[in-house]
């Protein structure tokens, strides 16, 4: 009994000495780290190290979403639209949307294009060169770097959770094999995968929009680009306005005549028929009434 107690005390003493010997080394490693900095992590696997370096390089590049709006007075809206499409193609861009309509018998429209962000200034200069006059110009920039980084962090966390759920699913299938447990893990795994796909889609959208700037161009036709006289007075514009007003008046009169002939008169006849019948009955009764004193 005494021998056993001696052995236990000796083991405890040796363990205490081992801990005391390890403590100074740990303290030394901690002291070597400057104040306010995290302690260096032990060497990681090559794949993880390369991923961290890539992420650091990506974070140094700012992701800027650039947009611009132009309102251009052009001689021919349709021809200008064709030129814009050709310019965008040469800049390795593409057309997002076009819309053309007629206003006062003149064709006008809007077009939205995307061009590489680094070529935006060059593209705007080319577009403005098509105009007789630049009515308005505006632009905006949005830094989405932080948002993209946050999405990346969320994605990494979800992918780690997905990996753990896959391991858990494997363990459940091997050990318990219960359908309820397997389905519960599978539901969680499906939810995580859905969130991962959403984050990836959002990150891809930010990548595309930051790489390709959006430009919306309004094309306003200027048929009267060369006025007859100086200043703001344009006799040809007055003639065109007078002719449009005359055409609208004639159109109104013809439409009114059609409405009167096909709608107003028939309705008036139908409404007057009961009054005409009542008047005839009253008149006949008045004629058949005997005169007093006859």
C-alpha positions as CSV (number, residue, x, y, z in Angstrom):
1,X,0.0,0.0,0.0
2,X,2.8,2.4,0.9
3,X,4.6,1.5,-2.2
4,X,1.6,2.3,-4.4
5,X,1.2,5.7,-2.7
6,X,4.9,6.4,-3.3
7,X,4.5,5.6,-7.0
8,X,1.4,7.9,-7.3
9,X,3.3,10.8,-5.7
10,X,6.3,10.2,-8.0
11,X,4.0,10.3,-11.1
12,X,2.4,13.5,-10.0
13,X,5.7,15.1,-9.3
14,X,7.0,14.1,-12.8
15,X,3.9,15.5,-14.5
16,X,4.2,18.8,-12.6
17,X,7.9,19.1,-13.7
18,X,6.9,18.4,-17.3
19,X,4.2,21.1,-17.3
20,X,6.6,23.6,-15.7
21,X,9.2,22.8,-18.4
22,X,6.7,23.4,-21.2
23,X,5.3,26.6,-19.8
24,X,8.4,28.8,-20.4
25,X,8.6,27.7,-24.0
26,X,4.9,28.7,-24.6
27,X,5.5,32.0,-22.8
28,X,8.5,32.6,-24.9
29,X,6.6,32.1,-28.2
30,X,3.8,34.4,-26.9
31,X,6.3,37.1,-26.0
32,X,7.9,37.1,-29.4
33,X,4.6,38.3,-31.0
34,X,4.3,42.1,-31.1
35,X,1.5,43.7,-29.1
36,X,-1.8,44.1,-31.0
37,X,-1.0,41.3,-33.5
38,X,-2.3,37.8,-33.6
39,X,0.1,34.8,-32.8
40,X,1.3,33.2,-36.0
41,X,-0.5,30.1,-36.9
42,X,1.3,26.8,-37.5
43,X,2.2,26.0,-41.1
44,X,-0.9,24.9,-43.0
45,X,-1.5,22.8,-46.0
46,X,-0.3,24.1,-49.4
47,X,-3.9,24.3,-50.7
48,X,-5.1,26.5,-47.9
49,X,-2.0,28.7,-48.1
50,X,-2.5,29.4,-51.8
51,X,-6.2,30.1,-51.2
52,X,-5.3,32.7,-48.6
53,X,-2.8,34.4,-50.9
54,X,-5.3,34.5,-53.7
55,X,-7.9,36.0,-51.5
56,X,-5.5,38.6,-50.3
57,X,-4.6,39.6,-53.8
58,X,-8.3,39.8,-54.8
59,X,-9.1,42.0,-51.8
60,X,-6.5,44.5,-52.9
61,X,-8.4,45.1,-56.2
62,X,-11.4,47.4,-55.8
63,X,-14.7,46.3,-57.4
64,X,-16.4,49.4,-58.7
65,X,-19.8,49.3,-60.4
66,X,-20.0,52.2,-62.9
67,X,-23.0,53.5,-64.7
68,X,-23.6,56.5,-67.0
69,X,-26.5,58.2,-68.7
70,X,-26.5,60.3,-71.9
71,X,-29.1,62.4,-73.6
72,X,-28.1,63.1,-77.2
73,X,-29.7,65.2,-79.9
74,X,-28.9,63.5,-83.2
75,X,-29.8,64.0,-86.8
76,X,-31.1,60.5,-87.3
77,X,-32.0,58.3,-84.3
78,X,-32.1,55.1,-86.3
79,X,-28.7,55.7,-87.9
80,X,-27.2,56.7,-84.6
81,X,-28.5,53.5,-83.0
82,X,-26.8,51.4,-85.7
83,X,-23.5,53.3,-85.1
84,X,-23.7,52.9,-81.4
85,X,-24.2,49.1,-81.8
86,X,-21.1,49.0,-84.1
87,X,-19.0,51.0,-81.6
88,X,-20.1,48.7,-78.7
89,X,-19.1,45.6,-80.6
90,X,-15.6,47.1,-81.3
91,X,-15.2,47.8,-77.6
92,X,-16.0,44.1,-76.8
93,X,-19.3,45.1,-75.2
94,X,-22.9,44.2,-75.9
95,X,-26.4,45.7,-76.2
96,X,-28.7,45.1,-73.2
97,X,-31.9,46.8,-74.4
98,X,-33.2,49.0,-77.1
99,X,-36.5,50.8,-77.5
100,X,-37.7,53.0,-80.4
101,X,-41.0,54.9,-80.9
102,X,-42.5,57.7,-82.8
103,X,-43.3,61.1,-81.3
104,X,-44.8,63.8,-83.5
105,X,-43.9,61.7,-86.6
106,X,-40.3,61.6,-85.5
107,X,-38.4,58.4,-84.5
108,X,-36.6,58.5,-81.2
109,X,-35.4,55.9,-78.7
110,X,-33.2,54.7,-75.9
111,X,-30.5,52.1,-75.8
112,X,-28.7,50.5,-72.9
113,X,-25.3,48.9,-73.5
114,X,-22.5,47.4,-71.5
115,X,-18.8,48.1,-72.2
116,X,-15.7,47.1,-70.2
117,X,-15.3,49.4,-67.3
118,X,-11.8,50.4,-68.3
119,X,-13.2,51.5,-71.7
120,X,-16.1,53.5,-70.3
121,X,-14.5,57.0,-70.9
122,X,-13.5,56.1,-74.4
123,X,-17.0,54.8,-75.1
124,X,-18.7,58.0,-73.8
125,X,-16.4,60.1,-76.0
126,X,-17.4,58.1,-79.1
127,X,-21.1,58.3,-78.3
128,X,-21.0,62.0,-77.7
129,X,-19.2,62.5,-81.0
130,X,-22.4,61.3,-82.8
131,X,-24.5,64.1,-81.3
132,X,-25.5,67.5,-82.7
133,X,-25.8,68.5,-79.1
134,X,-25.4,66.8,-75.7
135,X,-28.5,67.6,-73.7
136,X,-27.4,65.9,-70.5
137,X,-24.7,63.6,-69.1
138,X,-24.5,61.9,-65.7
139,X,-22.7,59.0,-64.1
140,X,-22.3,57.2,-60.8
141,X,-19.9,54.7,-59.2
142,X,-20.5,52.2,-56.4
143,X,-17.8,50.4,-54.5
144,X,-18.9,46.8,-53.9
145,X,-15.6,45.5,-52.6
146,X,-16.7,45.1,-49.0
147,X,-20.0,43.5,-50.0
148,X,-18.1,41.0,-52.2
149,X,-15.7,40.2,-49.4
150,X,-18.6,39.6,-47.0
151,X,-20.3,37.3,-49.5
152,X,-17.0,35.4,-49.9
153,X,-16.7,34.9,-46.1
154,X,-20.3,33.7,-45.9
155,X,-19.6,31.3,-48.7
156,X,-16.6,29.8,-47.1
157,X,-18.5,29.3,-43.8
158,X,-21.3,27.6,-45.6
159,X,-19.0,25.4,-47.6
160,X,-17.3,24.3,-44.3
161,X,-20.7,23.6,-42.9
162,X,-21.6,21.6,-46.0
163,X,-18.4,19.5,-45.6
164,X,-19.3,18.8,-42.0
165,X,-22.8,17.8,-42.9
166,X,-21.5,15.4,-45.6
167,X,-19.3,13.8,-43.0
168,X,-22.3,13.6,-40.5
169,X,-24.5,12.1,-43.2
170,X,-21.9,9.4,-43.9
171,X,-21.6,8.6,-40.2
172,X,-25.3,8.4,-39.7
173,X,-25.7,6.0,-42.7
174,X,-22.9,3.8,-41.4
175,X,-23.8,3.7,-37.7
176,X,-27.6,4.2,-37.2
177,X,-29.0,3.8,-40.7
178,X,-32.3,5.3,-39.6
179,X,-34.3,6.9,-42.3
180,X,-35.5,9.8,-40.1
181,X,-31.9,10.7,-39.1
182,X,-30.7,10.5,-42.7
183,X,-33.6,12.7,-44.0
184,X,-33.0,15.3,-41.3
185,X,-29.3,15.7,-42.2
186,X,-30.2,15.6,-45.9
187,X,-32.7,18.5,-45.4
188,X,-30.1,20.6,-43.7
189,X,-27.6,19.8,-46.4
190,X,-30.1,20.8,-49.1
191,X,-30.8,24.1,-47.4
192,X,-27.0,24.8,-47.1
193,X,-26.5,24.0,-50.7
194,X,-29.3,26.4,-51.7
195,X,-27.7,29.2,-49.7
196,X,-24.3,28.5,-51.3
197,X,-25.8,28.7,-54.8
198,X,-27.5,32.0,-53.9
199,X,-24.2,33.5,-52.7
200,X,-22.3,32.3,-55.7
201,X,-25.0,33.9,-58.0
202,X,-24.7,37.2,-56.2
203,X,-21.0,37.2,-56.3
204,X,-21.0,36.4,-60.0
205,X,-23.5,39.3,-60.6
206,X,-21.1,41.7,-58.8
207,X,-18.2,40.4,-60.8
208,X,-20.1,41.0,-64.1
209,X,-21.5,44.4,-63.2
210,X,-18.1,45.7,-61.9
211,X,-16.3,44.4,-65.0
212,X,-18.9,45.8,-67.5
213,X,-20.1,49.4,-67.1
214,X,-23.7,50.2,-68.1
215,X,-24.5,53.2,-70.3
216,X,-28.1,54.3,-71.1
217,X,-28.4,56.6,-74.1
218,X,-31.4,58.6,-75.1
219,X,-31.6,59.5,-78.8
220,X,-33.5,62.7,-79.6
221,X,-34.0,63.5,-83.3
222,X,-33.2,66.9,-84.5
223,X,-34.8,67.2,-87.9
224,X,-34.4,71.0,-87.7
225,X,-30.7,70.8,-87.0
226,X,-30.0,73.6,-89.4
227,X,-32.3,76.6,-88.7
228,X,-33.0,79.1,-91.5
229,X,-32.3,82.1,-89.3
230,X,-30.1,82.6,-86.3
231,X,-31.3,82.6,-82.8
232,X,-34.1,80.4,-81.5
233,X,-36.6,81.3,-84.2
234,X,-37.1,78.6,-86.8
235,X,-39.7,79.3,-89.5
236,X,-39.6,75.7,-90.7
237,X,-40.5,74.6,-87.2
238,X,-43.5,77.0,-87.2
239,X,-44.7,75.6,-90.5
240,X,-44.3,72.0,-89.2
241,X,-46.3,72.9,-86.1
242,X,-49.0,74.6,-88.1
243,X,-49.4,71.6,-90.4
244,X,-49.5,69.3,-87.4
245,X,-52.2,71.4,-85.8
246,X,-54.2,71.5,-89.1
247,X,-54.0,67.8,-89.4
248,X,-55.1,67.3,-85.8
249,X,-58.1,69.7,-86.4
250,X,-59.2,67.9,-89.6
251,X,-58.8,64.6,-87.8
252,X,-61.0,65.8,-85.0
253,X,-63.7,67.2,-87.3
254,X,-63.8,63.9,-89.3
255,X,-64.0,61.8,-86.2
256,X,-66.7,64.1,-84.7
257,X,-68.8,63.8,-87.9
258,X,-68.5,60.0,-87.8
259,X,-69.5,59.9,-84.2
260,X,-72.5,62.2,-84.8
261,X,-73.7,60.2,-87.9
262,X,-73.2,56.7,-86.4
263,X,-73.8,57.2,-82.7
264,X,-75.3,60.6,-81.6
265,X,-78.2,60.7,-84.2
266,X,-79.3,57.0,-83.7
267,X,-79.2,57.5,-79.9
268,X,-81.2,60.7,-80.2
269,X,-83.8,59.1,-82.4
270,X,-84.2,56.2,-80.0
271,X,-84.5,58.6,-77.0
272,X,-87.1,60.8,-78.9
273,X,-89.4,58.0,-80.0
274,X,-91.3,57.7,-76.6
275,X,-91.7,61.4,-76.4
276,X,-93.0,61.6,-80.0
277,X,-95.6,58.8,-79.2
278,X,-96.7,60.6,-76.0
279,X,-97.1,63.8,-77.9
280,X,-99.2,62.2,-80.7
281,X,-101.5,60.5,-78.1
282,X,-101.9,63.8,-76.2
283,X,-102.7,65.7,-79.5
284,X,-105.3,63.1,-80.6
285,X,-107.0,63.2,-77.2
286,X,-107.1,66.9,-77.3
287,X,-108.7,66.9,-80.8
288,X,-111.4,64.4,-79.7
289,X,-112.3,66.3,-76.6
290,X,-115.8,68.1,-77.0
291,X,-115.8,71.9,-76.8
292,X,-117.7,73.4,-73.8
293,X,-121.2,74.9,-74.7
294,X,-121.4,73.1,-78.1
